[in-house]
Amino acid sequence: MSLVDDAAAARVAATATNRRVAAGHELAVLVAVEFTAQRRRLTAAARLARDAAAAGAEADEESPAANEMPSATDGATRRCAAGGLDFDALLTEFEELARSAGAQIAATLVQRRARPDAATLVGQGKLEEIAGVVASTGADLVLFDHDLTPSQLRNLEEKLPCRVIDRTQLILDIFARHARTREGQLQVELAQLEYQLPRLAGHGKAMSQLGGGIGTRGPGETQLETDRRKINLRIDHVKEQLESVRRIRRQQRQRRESVPVPVVALVGYTNAGKSTLFNALTEAGVLESSKMFATLDPKLKLLQLPSRRRILLSDTVGFIRDLPHTLVTSFRATLEEVERAEVLLHVRDASSAMVDEQKLQVEKVLGGLEVKGKPVIEVMNKIDLLPPQERARLAVGAGAMPSGAPVAVPVSGLTKMGLSELLAAIDEALVVDPLIEARFRVPQSEGAALAALEAGALVREKSFEGNLVLLTARGPASLLERYRRFRERS
C-alpha cells in the first residue's frame, strides 16, 4: 500500500471516529478479568456455608418455608460449585454498563489469571493482545471491568494507542450523562474530582512533580501542584454548595415532619425496575429506562394506602456491584431519604440470573448507610418475565416466610400485578402513627370532623341517633386522636 493510500485510510478512520463521537457512540474494547485465586477462596467459603446448611437441614425439614424459598447462600453455593460465580452474568452487566455510557462494543476480551499484575493488571501478553485488537478495530477507548491504580492507568495509557477507562470512571460517566438537577450535577462533579485527584501525577512530563536533586529544583509551584490546588479549591466549593442543598432539604423535611407523613423508600440494584414500580404506584410519570442509573435525583410522591393512611414514597438511585465509595459519599444528600425512611422497599429483579448476588450488594451498601435495622419489604419485581411455575413458587413462598425474615411480595411494575398486596404489606409494616380503631358519636353540625374521618380512615357501622352520627373508624392514631372529644366512653 502506498503512502497516499495510508493517508487516505487514516483520514477515513479519523472521519468515522469523529462521527461516532459526535453521535455519542465511541467504539470500545471491553476487558474483563477473573482472578482465580479469589474465586477459589469464595468457593471454599461457599463450601463451608453449604456444609453448615446441611448440618442444620434436619432441624429445618419441618418448616414449609425452608422447602419453598431457596436462600441467597444456596444460590451462591450452586454457582460456586459450578466454578463460575456467574461470571457470564457479570460480563453481561459490564457490557450493559458500557452501552449505558454510549459505547459501541467492538470486542470483549476475557482473561483468567491467579492474581492481578501490579503494573498493568492483565500482564504483558494480554496487553499486546489488547493493543492488537484496538489497532484492528480502530477502537477509541479500552474499558476495564476493574478499578485501576494510578500507576496501572499510566502504564496502560503508555502502551495502548487510545484512552483507558476503569470501572469507577465508567460509572461516573454514566452518572454525569443522567444528572439533570443542579444537585445531581454537583454530586457527580464532586465524585469525579475526588477520583481525579490521586491520578494527576504521571500524565506527561508537564504535570510531573519536581524532585529535590540537582537539576530538578524549581523556583515555584509545579503544574502538578497547581492542578492539585485548583481541584482542592473546586472540591471545597462544590461541598459548600452541596451543604446549602442539605440545609434546604433539612428545612423542607422539618416542614414535612410537622405533619406526620411517614417516608417509604424504594431501594435496590440498578435496573431492578424501581422507577417503573414508582410510576405504577403513584402515576408520577418519572423516567423509566432499561439503561443503568436512569434515576439519580430522588423523587417524592404522596401515596394513599388501603387504610387511608398517607405516605411519601421516595424513588432513589440504584446500587451496583463495587459501587465506588466516592459516589456513596457524594450522594449522601440524596440517600438521606433512605436514612430517614420508616420502611424500605427492597426492589429485586426476580428474572435476573444474579438475583441473590444483587441482594447481597444492596445490603452491603445499606449496611454502610447504617439503615439495616429498618423494616424491609422485599419486592420481587418483573414476575411477568418468569414462567408460570416459577411465578407460582414465588407466590407460595411469599406466604410462608420464616419468622423474622423480611416480607416478600411478588409484583410486576410493568403489568401492575401484585400492587394491592404490596400496599397492604406497607400498611402492615408501618409502626409510626399506627392504625387504631375507635367508636365515635359526632354531631351532624360537626361537618368538618365527619369529612376528615371519612377521608382519612375506614368508616364502618355508620348509623344515626337524633342529631348524632354514630360510626366506627379504623385509621391513623394521629387522626383519630385529633377527634377524641367525640369518642364514645366505654
N, C-alpha and C positions, 0 to 999 in steps of 0.2 A: 504493500500500500504506500502511495506517495505521501509527501508532506502535505500536499494540498488536500488529499483525501483525509488525512489525520485531522487537519484543521477543520474540515467540513464536519467530520463526525463529532469533534469536540463541540462545535457550535450547535449541532443538533441536540447533543446530550445536554448542553447548558440551557438551551431553549426549553427542552422538556422538563428539566428541573425547575426552571423559573415558573413554568405553567403549573406544575404540581404545587409549588409553594404558594403561588397566587390563589390557587383554588383551595388552599388549606389542607392539601394532602401531600405529605412528604413520604418518599419511598424509604422504608425502614427494613433493616435486617434485625431480627429478634434473636437474642442469645439467652437460653435458659440453661442453668447449671444445677445438677442434682449431686449433692455431696453424700456419697455412700456411707461414709463413717457415721454421719449424723443419722442416716436412715437406719443403720444397724442399731444405734442407741435407742431410737424410737421404737424399733421392732422389739428390742429386748424389754423396754418399758411396757409395751402393749402385751407382750407375753406374760409378764408379771401380773398385769391387770386382768388378763384372761384367766390365769391360774387362781387369782383371788376371787374372781367371779364364780369360777367353777366350784371353789371350796364352799361358797355360800349358796350354791344353787338349790341344795335340798331344802334350805330354810325358805326359799322364795317360791318353791313349786306350788304352794297353796295360794299364792297371790295371782289373781287373774291378770292384773296389770303387768306383772313380770313377763307373762306369756304374750301379751298383746303388743307392748311397746318396747322395741329394741332400744337400748341405751346408746348414748354417744360413744361410750367406751367400747361396746360391742362392735359398732360400725368401724371405729378406728382400728380395733384388733383385726377385723377381717381384712381391711385394706393393708395393714402392716404385714399380715401373714402372707398376703399376695405379693409383698415385696415392692409395691408401687407407691404407697401413700397417696394414691390418686394423683400421681404426677401428671397424667394426661389432663385431668381436670384443672390442675394448677396452670398448666401450659395454655389451656383454653382461656382461663381467666386472664392470663398475661396478654394473649392476643386481643382479647376484648378491651383491655386497658389501652393497648396501642391504637385500636380503632377509635376508641372514645377520645383520644388525643388528636385524631385527624390523620393518622398514619395509614399508608397503604403498605401492606406486608409483602416485601419482595421475597423473603426466605426466612425460615425459622431453623435455627441451629441448636442442637441439644448436646451437652457434654455431661458425662458422668465421671466424677473423679472422687478420690477419697477425701480430699480437703482442698480449700481454696489456695490458689497460688498467691503468694504475698505480693508479687509485683504486678500481675495482670489479672488475677482471679482465675483465668482459664488456662494459663500455660502457653509456652511459645508455639507448640504445634497447632493448637486450636486457634491461636491468634493469627497465624499465617493462613489458615483456612478461612477465617472471618474476612481477612483482607482480600483474599481471592474472590469470595462471594460478593463483597462490596464492589470490587472492580468489575466483575462480570455483570452485575445487575444495575450498576450506576446508582446505588443507594445514596440517600442524602444523610442518613444517620444510622447508628447502631444502638439498639435498646437492650439493656441488660436487666434481667429479672432479679437483680440483687443490688444492694447498696454497694457503692464503690468508695474506697478510701480516697482521700485527695491524691496520694501517690499513685494508686492504681488508675485513677482517672487521667492523671497526667501521662503515665506511661502508655495507656491505650490511645490517647489522642496523638501521641508522637508516632505510634506505629500504624494507625489507621488513617486513610485519606478522607475522613468525614467526621462529623460530630459524634460524640459518645454521650449517652444519657443513661443514668441508672434509674432504678425503680422509684426512688423518692422524687427525683426531678420530674419523672414522667407523671406521677400522681399530682405533683404541684402544678404541672402544666394543665392537666385536666381541670383542677380546681380553678385555675386562672381563666380558662375558657368559659366556665359555668357561673362564675361570680357575677351577680347582677347588681346587688345593692352596694352602697358605699361601704357598709360594714363588712360584707363578704370580701370585697376587693382589698380592704385594709388587712383582713386576717390572712388572705393569701399572700399579700405582699410581705407581711411580717415573717411568714414561714419561709418564703423564698430568700429573704435577706439573711435569716438565720442559717439557712442551708448554704448560701454562698460564702459566708464569712470565713469558715475554715478552709475554703477551697480557692482562695485568692492567690496564694503562693504557688509559683510554678507555671503560670500561664504566660510564658515568654520572658525574655530577659528584661523587658521594660518593667515588669512587675516583680522582679526578684529582689529579695531583701539583701541589702549590702552587708557584708561581714565586717569583722574587726581587724583584719590583717592588712599588710602593706598593699596599697593599690586599690583597696576596697572601701576606704573610709570616705564618707560623703559629708558635705557641709550642712546638709539639711535633710528634710523629710524625703524618703524614697517614694516612688509611685505606689508601691505596695502599702506603705504606711498611710499615704494619702487616701487610697481607695478604702482601706480598712476604717480609717477615721470617718469618711463620708458615710459608709454603711452603718457604722455605730450611731452616728448622728441621726440617720434616717430611721433606724430601729427605734431610737428613743422617741422620735417624733410620731411614728406610727403607734407606738404603745400609748402615748399621750392621747391620741385621737381615739384609740380603742377604749381607753379608760373613760373618756367622755361618753362613748356609746354605752358602756356598762352603767354609768351614772344615770343616763336616760332610761335604760332598762330597769334599773332599781326603782326609779320614780314611777314608771308605768306599772311595775309589779306591786308596789305599795298601794297604788290606786286600785289595782285588781283585788288585792288581798283584803281591802276594806269591805268588799262584798265577797263572802266565802264561796268562790267557784274553784273547785279543785282542778289541777292540771293533770292530764294523762298524756304521756309522751310516747310516740312511736320511735322505736329504736330497731336496729337490725343491720345486717350486711348490705352493702351496696347492691342495688338492682334486685332486692328481695320483693319489691312491689309496694313500698311504704306509701309513695305518693298516690298510686292508684287506689290503695285502700283508703287513704285520707280523703280522696275525692268521693269514693263510694259512700263513705260515712257522712261527709259534710256537704257534698256538692260544691266544693270550694273552687274547682276548676284550676288547680295548680298544675304545673307542667308535669306530664307523665312521659317518661322516656326510657327506652331499653338501654341507653348509654349509662355508664357508671358515673356516679356522683352528679346526677342531674339536679339534685336538690342540695344547695349549700346554705341557703338562708332559711331560718326557722319560720314556719307558718303556724299561726294560732287561729283556731276557729271554734266558735261556740257550738256545742252539740248537746241535744236533749236525750237523756236516757229513758228507758221504758218506765222508770219510777217517777218521771217528770223532773228528776234532778238534772241540773245543767253542769257540764264540764267544759274546760278548754282543752281541745285536742291539739297537740303540737306535732308537727312533722319536722324531723331533724335530719342532719347529714348522715349518710350511711358510713359504716365502718368497713374495713377490709383487712386482709392478712398483712401483717407487718406494716400497719398504719404508721407513717412517720411521726415520731414524737413531737417534732416541731409543729405538725398540724394539730395534734391534740392540744398542745399548749396554746397555739394561736386561736383555735376555735373554742377556747374556754368560754367566751362570752355567749356563743351560740349554744353550747352544751349546758349552760346554766339552767335552761328549761328542763333538761333531763335531771339535773341535780335536785331541782325543786318539785319535780313531779310527784304526785301521790301514788300513781300506778304506772308501770312501764308495760307497754305492749311490744314484746319482742317478736317482730315480724320475721318469719323464716320462709325461705323458698322451699316448699315441700317437694318440688320437682327437681331440685339440684342434686347432682351426684356428690356434692360436698356439704350436704346439709348439716352434718354433725360437726365438721371442722369449722364451718361458718359460725355455728353456735358458740363454739369454744373461743373463737376470735372476738366475737361480740362481748362475751362475758369477761374476757381479758381486758378490753377497753373499759367496760363498766366498772370492773374492779379498780382500775386506775382512777376513775372518777369518784370512787367511794360511794357508789349507789347500789351495791349488790344486796343491801338489806331491804330494799323496797319490794312491795308486792309486784310480781311479774306474771303476766298472762302471755303464754307462748301462742302466737298466731301462726298456724301452719297455712301459709298463703299459696296461691296458684294450684289449688287442688283440681282445678279444671283441666290441668295438664297431666293429671295422673290417670292410670287405668281404673276402671270401676272397682276392682277388688282392692286395690291399694287405697282408694278413697274410703271404702267401707271399713278397712282396717284402722285408718286414722280416726274415723268417727267412733268406732268401738273403743279404741284406746283412749280417746278424749274423755269418755265417760267412766273410765276405770283407772284414773291416775292414782298412784300410791300416795299415802298420806304425807303431807309436807311438800310434795312436788308442785311445781308451777302448773296452773291450769292450762290445758292445751285446747285450742279451738280451731278446727279446720275451716278455712274460708277461701273464697276467691274474690279478690277485689275487683277483678275484671267482670265477672258474671254476677257478683253480689250474692253469692251463695254463703250461708252461714253468718250473715251480718247480725241477724236478730239474736242468735246465740252469743255472739261476741259482745253485743251491747248488754245483754243480761249478765255476762261474766264480769264486765266492767262494773256494773251496778253492784254486784256481789262483793267485788274486791275493794271498793272504796270504804275506808274506815273513817275518814274525815267527814263530818257532817252526816252521821249515819241515818238510815231510814228508821222511822218510828211510826207507830200507829196511835191515833187518839180519836176520841169521840167529842164532837163539838155541838153546841147549841148557840146558833148565831142569829141575831135579829135580822129580819129581812131588810131593815133600814141600813144595815152594815154591808152595802153592796160591794165596797172595795175589798173587805175581808173575804167575802164569799168568792169574788172573782179571783183573788190571789190564791186561795186554797184550791180552787178548781183548776187554775192554770199551773200551779207548781206541785200538786200532789194528786195521787189517785184517789178519787172520791167514790165511795160506795155506801149503800144503805142510806140513801138520802130520803128524808120524809119531812112533813110539815106538821107543826103543832101550834095553832094560832098564828101569831106573827113571828114564830121561830122556825128556823131551818135546822133540822137535826141530821147530822151526817157523820160518817166515819171516814177519816182521811189517813192515808199512808204516804209519807213523804219525808223530805229532809228535816232533821231536827231543828235547824235554824229557822225554817219557815213555820213549822207548827208551833214552836215556842214563841214566835212573834205574836201569835193569837191565843196564847194560853188563857187569857181572861175569858175566852168563850168556851173553854174546855169543860166537859161535864165532871162533876165531883163524884167520885166512886163511893 
